[in-house]
Amino acid sequence: MGFFYSGGGERTAIYEALGLQERGYSISCFAPIVRHDQSFPELLRKIQVESFLPKFHAPIPLREAFSMVASSILSPALASRFKPYDVFLCHGQPSMWMGYVLHRMLKKPYICYIHQPNRFLYPRKIDIETGWKVNPSLRVLNFLVSRTWWKEIRRLDRLSVEHASTILANSNWTARKLRQIYELRVRVVHPGIDARQLRRNADLARSLPNKYASKRPFILSTNRHYPQKRLDWLIYMMIHILARAPETNLILTGRATSYTANLMKLCKDLGVDRHVTFSGEVNEVELALLYSTAAVCAYAAPEEDFGLGPPEAGICNTPSVVWNYAGPSETVLDGITGYRAVPYNLSDFAEKVSRLLTDEGLRNRLGERAHEYVEKNFTWDRHLAQLEEVIASVI
């Protein structure tokens, strides 16, 4: 949809651009909207991301929604800009619609990399329950898509997927959903983890003052502050966890949103505010330090399509607890690299987190195995090798 928050899909697109560039490809990256200050600022500086539309210096209400709608409508008029390219790699909508238009006008192939079925057309249960209150643009888009022109937009979405040369998914979970919706062949290419950079950043961080040292032992969660991520579940669980491990802290990373105030209030109401730290958005070095010094990574988001947090923690020798459901269950081996809790049993999740907190030997064993498992299955080298194979097959 654009670069206006730091999510797994955005990180994947950035690392694909960087990785293919290192392998000798000439790469350009485009998006409906680019907010360099809000989406991986350090990483975006490494690639030249351009917006589909001219830059507007005047403030525009609902800028994200406007940019996505305008990019979609004006895509035929923008086609000449893309004549030099041989293939288009499209991450979700409206980029897949842009790929379809360019394919029709320029006779060039395009690849769809789908991180999730379109949330507005095919909402999850959690999306229906929580809505899109945090981001006004997403709330407007959801209203337009789901109520006004739902049938027509759904038809155009299907059209843009059906004509792709190849459809890629970020997990087996996502692939199954896509096969049900589009009844087409889908290939799974898991996102990767930048193991070398994470280790370098962790080593660098250890030479700097550690402002989180007093928080140890701590549970780490690296999710956006959106209701869909159910960070409130982790806060509720702290009551059970503190009963078994009273010195434990929970660190929640991520840029503050309107939802953050609700989470802070919940901490005070439950009396766990002294044990919960809202770190704000952290840079890449701080993130590596947190992953490598956390006791456990807790990933409580329900119905998640992949989830980069557990494999990123794993490469730093930190085990994770996830739900035994959806994408994260593909990156955590139960009892081997971490634990899978019964969906969505908070007591079971909290018990498994507590087990790792109170048993250092178990924690270290699972952390070592997590590192080995991620190193073998979820690296960018593996991802890019598969992606190169796909690109070669469609050109």
C-alpha positions as CSV (number, residue, x, y, z in Angstrom):
1,M,0.0,0.0,0.0
2,G,2.9,2.3,0.6
3,F,5.7,3.1,3.1
4,F,3.9,4.8,5.9
5,Y,4.6,2.4,8.8
6,S,7.2,-0.2,9.7
7,G,5.8,-3.6,8.9
8,G,7.0,-7.0,7.7
9,G,5.7,-6.4,4.1
10,E,7.6,-3.1,3.9
11,R,10.8,-4.7,5.2
12,T,10.5,-7.5,2.7
13,A,10.1,-5.1,-0.3
14,I,13.1,-3.1,0.9
15,Y,15.4,-6.1,1.4
16,E,14.4,-7.6,-2.0
17,A,15.4,-4.3,-3.7
18,L,18.7,-4.2,-1.8
19,G,19.4,-7.9,-2.4
20,L,18.6,-7.9,-6.1
21,Q,20.7,-4.8,-6.5
22,E,23.7,-6.5,-4.9
23,R,23.2,-9.4,-7.3
24,G,23.6,-7.1,-10.3
25,Y,20.0,-6.1,-11.2
26,S,19.0,-2.6,-12.0
27,I,16.2,-1.9,-9.5
28,S,13.8,0.9,-9.0
29,C,11.2,1.0,-6.2
30,F,7.9,2.7,-6.4
31,A,4.9,3.1,-4.0
32,P,1.7,5.1,-3.8
33,I,3.1,7.0,-0.8
34,V,6.5,7.2,0.8
35,R,6.9,8.6,4.4
36,H,10.7,8.4,5.0
37,D,10.3,9.3,8.6
38,Q,7.7,6.6,9.4
39,S,8.8,3.5,7.6
40,F,12.2,2.1,8.4
41,P,14.1,5.4,8.0
42,E,17.5,3.8,8.1
43,L,16.7,1.2,5.4
44,L,14.8,3.5,3.1
45,R,17.8,5.7,2.9
46,K,19.6,2.8,1.2
47,I,17.2,2.7,-1.8
48,Q,15.7,5.5,-3.8
49,V,12.0,5.0,-3.4
50,E,9.8,7.1,-5.6
51,S,6.1,7.7,-5.4
52,F,3.8,7.0,-8.4
53,L,2.4,10.5,-8.2
54,P,4.2,13.9,-8.1
55,K,5.1,15.2,-4.7
56,F,2.5,17.5,-3.0
57,H,4.0,19.9,-0.5
58,A,0.6,21.2,0.6
59,P,-1.1,19.1,3.4
60,I,-3.6,16.7,2.0
61,P,-6.4,15.2,4.2
62,L,-6.3,11.4,4.4
63,R,-3.1,11.5,2.4
64,E,-2.5,7.7,2.4
65,A,-6.0,6.9,1.1
66,F,-5.8,9.7,-1.5
67,S,-2.5,8.5,-2.8
68,M,-3.6,4.9,-3.2
69,V,-6.9,5.8,-4.9
70,A,-5.3,8.3,-7.2
71,S,-2.4,5.9,-8.1
72,S,-5.0,3.3,-9.1
73,I,-7.2,5.6,-11.2
74,L,-4.3,7.3,-12.9
75,S,-2.3,4.1,-13.6
76,P,-2.9,4.2,-17.4
77,A,-1.6,7.8,-17.6
78,L,1.6,6.8,-15.7
79,A,2.5,3.8,-17.9
80,S,5.0,5.5,-20.1
81,R,7.2,6.1,-17.1
82,F,7.7,2.3,-16.8
83,K,8.8,1.5,-20.4
84,P,12.4,0.8,-19.5
85,Y,11.7,-2.1,-17.1
86,D,11.6,-5.8,-18.0
87,V,9.5,-7.1,-15.2
88,F,7.4,-5.7,-12.3
89,L,7.4,-7.2,-8.8
90,C,4.2,-6.1,-7.1
91,H,3.6,-6.3,-3.4
92,G,-0.1,-6.3,-2.7
93,Q,-2.7,-3.8,-3.8
94,P,-2.7,-1.3,-5.4
95,S,0.6,-2.3,-6.8
96,M,-0.8,-5.5,-8.3
97,W,-3.4,-3.4,-10.2
98,M,-0.6,-1.2,-11.4
99,G,1.2,-4.3,-12.6
100,Y,-1.9,-5.5,-14.5
101,V,-2.3,-2.1,-16.2
102,L,1.4,-2.0,-17.2
103,H,1.2,-5.6,-18.5
104,R,-1.8,-4.7,-20.7
105,M,-0.2,-1.5,-22.0
106,L,3.5,-2.4,-22.2
107,K,3.2,-6.2,-22.7
108,K,5.6,-6.8,-19.8
109,P,5.3,-9.6,-17.2
110,Y,4.5,-8.9,-13.6
111,I,4.8,-11.0,-10.4
112,C,2.5,-10.7,-7.5
113,Y,4.0,-11.2,-4.1
114,I,1.0,-11.3,-1.7
115,H,1.7,-10.9,2.0
116,Q,-2.0,-11.3,2.9
117,P,-5.4,-11.5,1.1
118,N,-6.6,-7.9,0.8
119,R,-7.9,-7.0,4.3
120,F,-10.7,-4.8,3.0
121,L,-12.1,-7.4,0.5
122,Y,-11.3,-10.5,2.6
123,P,-11.2,-9.3,6.3
124,R,-10.1,-11.7,9.1
125,K,-12.3,-12.1,12.1
126,I,-9.9,-9.9,14.0
127,D,-10.2,-7.1,11.4
128,I,-14.0,-7.2,11.7
129,E,-13.8,-7.1,15.5
130,T,-11.3,-4.2,15.8
131,G,-12.0,-2.2,12.7
132,W,-9.4,0.4,11.4
133,K,-9.7,3.1,14.1
134,V,-6.0,3.8,14.4
135,N,-5.4,5.0,10.8
136,P,-8.1,7.3,9.3
137,S,-7.0,6.6,5.8
138,L,-7.4,2.8,6.2
139,R,-10.8,3.4,7.8
140,V,-11.9,5.4,4.7
141,L,-10.5,2.8,2.3
142,N,-12.3,0.0,4.2
143,F,-15.5,2.0,4.0
144,L,-15.1,2.6,0.2
145,V,-14.1,-0.9,-0.7
146,S,-16.4,-2.9,1.5
147,R,-19.6,-0.9,1.0
148,T,-19.6,1.4,-2.0
149,W,-18.1,-0.5,-5.0
150,W,-17.3,-3.8,-3.3
151,K,-18.3,-6.1,-6.2
152,E,-16.5,-4.1,-8.8
153,I,-13.3,-3.7,-6.8
154,R,-13.3,-7.4,-6.0
155,R,-13.6,-8.1,-9.7
156,L,-10.7,-5.8,-10.5
157,D,-8.6,-7.4,-7.7
158,R,-9.2,-10.8,-9.1
159,L,-8.3,-9.6,-12.6
160,S,-5.0,-8.2,-11.4
161,V,-4.1,-11.5,-9.7
162,E,-5.3,-13.8,-12.5
163,H,-3.1,-12.2,-15.1
164,A,0.1,-12.3,-13.1
165,S,2.9,-14.5,-14.6
166,T,3.5,-15.9,-11.1
167,I,1.8,-15.6,-7.7
168,L,4.0,-15.7,-4.6
169,A,3.0,-15.9,-1.0
170,N,4.9,-15.3,2.2
171,S,3.8,-18.4,4.0
172,N,1.9,-21.7,3.5
173,W,-0.9,-20.2,5.5
174,T,-1.3,-17.3,3.1
175,A,-0.9,-19.6,0.1
176,R,-3.8,-21.7,1.3
177,K,-6.0,-18.7,1.7
178,L,-5.1,-17.4,-1.7
179,R,-5.8,-20.7,-3.4
180,Q,-9.3,-20.7,-1.8
181,I,-10.0,-17.2,-3.0
182,Y,-8.5,-17.2,-6.5
183,E,-8.3,-20.9,-7.3
184,L,-4.9,-20.4,-8.8
185,R,-1.4,-21.9,-8.3
186,V,0.6,-20.1,-5.6
187,R,4.3,-20.6,-4.8
188,V,5.5,-20.0,-1.2
189,V,8.7,-17.8,-0.9
190,H,9.2,-17.1,2.8
191,P,10.6,-13.7,3.8
192,G,14.2,-13.7,4.9
193,I,16.1,-12.6,8.0
194,D,19.3,-10.5,7.6
195,A,21.3,-12.7,9.9
196,R,24.7,-11.1,9.2
197,Q,23.4,-7.5,9.8
198,L,21.5,-8.5,12.9
199,R,24.6,-10.0,14.4
200,R,26.7,-7.0,13.4
201,N,24.2,-4.6,15.0
202,A,24.0,-6.7,18.1
203,D,27.8,-6.7,18.5
204,L,27.8,-2.9,17.9
205,A,25.1,-2.4,20.5
206,R,27.0,-4.3,23.2
207,S,29.8,-1.7,23.0
208,L,27.2,1.1,23.6
209,P,25.4,2.0,26.9
210,N,22.5,-0.4,27.3
211,K,19.4,1.5,28.5
212,Y,17.5,-1.7,28.8
213,A,19.9,-3.5,31.0
214,S,17.9,-2.7,34.2
215,K,14.8,-4.3,32.6
216,R,16.3,-7.9,32.4
217,P,14.9,-10.4,32.3
218,F,12.4,-9.1,29.8
219,I,9.8,-10.4,27.3
220,L,10.0,-8.6,23.9
221,S,7.2,-7.9,21.5
222,T,7.9,-6.1,18.2
223,N,4.5,-5.3,16.7
224,R,2.7,-2.2,15.4
225,H,0.4,-0.5,18.0
226,Y,-2.8,-1.6,16.2
227,P,-5.7,-3.3,17.9
228,Q,-5.3,-6.2,15.4
229,K,-2.0,-7.1,17.0
230,R,-3.6,-7.7,20.4
231,L,-0.9,-6.2,22.5
232,D,-3.5,-6.0,25.2
233,W,-3.4,-9.7,25.5
234,L,0.3,-9.6,26.5
235,I,-0.5,-7.0,29.2
236,Y,-3.3,-9.2,30.6
237,M,-0.8,-12.1,30.6
238,M,1.6,-10.1,32.8
239,I,-0.6,-10.8,35.8
240,H,0.0,-14.5,35.4
241,I,3.6,-14.2,34.5
242,L,4.5,-11.9,37.4
243,A,3.0,-14.5,39.8
244,R,5.7,-17.0,38.7
245,A,8.5,-14.6,37.7
246,P,8.0,-11.3,39.7
247,E,11.1,-9.5,38.4
248,T,10.0,-9.8,34.7
249,N,9.5,-6.9,32.4
250,L,7.6,-6.6,29.1
251,I,9.1,-4.3,26.4
252,L,6.8,-3.2,23.6
253,T,8.5,-1.6,20.7
254,G,6.8,0.4,18.0
255,R,5.8,4.0,17.1
256,A,3.0,5.3,19.3
257,T,-0.5,5.5,17.8
258,S,-3.9,6.5,19.2
259,Y,-4.2,2.9,20.5
260,T,-1.0,3.3,22.7
261,A,-2.8,5.4,25.2
262,N,-5.4,2.6,25.7
263,L,-2.6,0.2,26.3
264,M,-0.9,2.4,28.8
265,K,-4.2,2.9,30.7
266,L,-4.7,-0.9,30.7
267,C,-1.3,-1.3,32.4
268,K,-2.2,1.1,35.1
269,D,-5.7,-0.4,35.6
270,L,-4.1,-3.8,36.0
271,G,-1.3,-2.6,38.2
272,V,1.5,-3.8,35.9
273,D,2.6,-0.4,34.6
274,R,6.0,-0.7,36.5
275,H,6.7,-3.9,34.5
276,V,5.8,-2.7,31.0
277,T,8.0,-0.4,28.9
278,F,6.9,1.3,25.8
279,S,10.2,1.9,24.0
280,G,8.8,3.8,21.0
281,E,10.2,3.1,17.6
282,V,13.8,1.7,17.9
283,N,16.6,1.9,15.3
284,E,18.1,-1.2,13.8
285,V,21.0,-1.4,16.3
286,E,18.6,-1.1,19.3
287,L,16.3,-3.8,17.7
288,A,19.2,-6.2,17.4
289,L,20.2,-5.5,21.0
290,L,16.7,-6.2,22.2
291,Y,16.4,-9.4,20.3
292,S,19.7,-10.7,21.5
293,T,19.2,-9.8,25.2
294,A,15.5,-10.7,25.6
295,A,14.6,-13.8,27.5
296,V,11.7,-14.6,25.2
297,C,9.9,-13.1,22.2
298,A,6.2,-13.1,22.7
299,Y,4.2,-12.9,19.4
300,A,0.5,-12.8,20.4
301,A,-1.0,-11.3,17.1
302,P,-3.9,-13.6,16.0
303,E,-4.4,-14.8,12.4
304,E,-1.0,-13.5,11.4
305,D,0.1,-14.3,7.9
306,F,3.8,-14.7,8.6
307,G,5.3,-12.5,11.3
308,L,9.0,-11.5,11.1
309,G,9.4,-11.2,14.9
310,P,9.9,-14.9,15.8
311,P,12.6,-15.7,13.1
312,E,14.4,-12.4,13.8
313,A,14.5,-13.3,17.5
314,G,15.5,-16.9,16.6
315,I,18.6,-15.8,14.7
316,C,19.6,-13.9,17.8
317,N,19.3,-17.1,19.9
318,T,16.1,-16.1,21.5
319,P,13.1,-18.5,21.6
320,S,9.6,-17.4,20.9
321,V,6.1,-18.2,22.0
322,V,3.4,-18.0,19.3
323,W,-0.1,-19.3,18.7
324,N,-0.4,-22.8,17.2
325,Y,-2.2,-21.2,14.2
326,A,-1.5,-19.3,11.0
327,G,1.9,-18.1,9.8
328,P,4.0,-17.9,13.0
329,S,3.4,-21.6,13.6
330,E,5.6,-22.2,10.5
331,T,8.6,-20.5,12.0
332,V,8.5,-21.9,15.5
333,L,8.9,-25.7,16.2
334,D,6.9,-26.5,19.3
335,G,9.2,-27.6,22.2
336,I,12.3,-27.3,19.9
337,T,12.8,-23.7,19.0
338,G,10.1,-22.2,21.2
339,Y,6.5,-23.0,22.0
340,R,3.1,-22.8,20.3
341,A,0.3,-22.0,22.6
342,V,-3.3,-23.2,22.2
343,P,-5.2,-20.5,20.2
344,Y,-6.3,-18.2,21.8
345,N,-5.8,-19.4,25.4
346,L,-4.0,-16.6,27.3
347,S,-3.3,-18.9,30.3
348,D,-1.5,-21.4,28.1
349,F,0.5,-18.7,26.3
350,A,1.5,-17.1,29.7
351,E,2.4,-20.5,31.1
352,K,4.8,-21.2,28.2
353,V,6.4,-17.8,28.5
354,S,6.8,-18.3,32.2
355,R,8.4,-21.7,31.6
356,L,11.1,-20.1,29.5
357,L,11.6,-17.2,31.9
358,T,12.2,-19.5,34.9
359,D,14.4,-22.2,33.2
360,E,17.6,-20.7,31.8
361,G,18.9,-24.0,30.6
362,L,15.8,-24.7,28.6
363,R,15.8,-21.1,27.3
364,N,19.4,-21.5,26.0
365,R,18.8,-24.9,24.4
366,L,15.7,-23.7,22.5
367,G,17.4,-20.4,21.6
368,E,20.4,-22.3,20.0
369,R,18.0,-24.5,18.1
370,A,16.0,-21.5,17.0
371,H,19.2,-20.0,15.6
372,E,20.0,-23.1,13.6
373,Y,16.4,-23.5,12.3
374,V,16.2,-19.9,11.1
375,E,19.7,-20.0,9.6
376,K,18.7,-23.0,7.5
377,N,15.2,-22.0,6.4
378,F,14.7,-18.2,6.6
379,T,17.6,-16.2,5.2
380,W,17.6,-13.5,2.5
381,D,20.1,-15.5,0.5
382,R,17.5,-18.4,0.3
383,H,14.7,-15.9,-0.5
384,L,16.6,-14.1,-3.2
385,A,17.7,-17.4,-4.9
386,Q,14.1,-18.4,-5.2
387,L,13.1,-15.0,-6.4
388,E,15.8,-14.9,-9.0
389,E,14.5,-18.2,-10.3
390,V,11.0,-16.8,-10.6
391,I,12.2,-13.6,-12.3
392,A,14.2,-15.7,-14.9
393,S,11.2,-17.8,-15.6
394,V,8.9,-14.9,-16.5
395,I,11.3,-12.7,-18.5
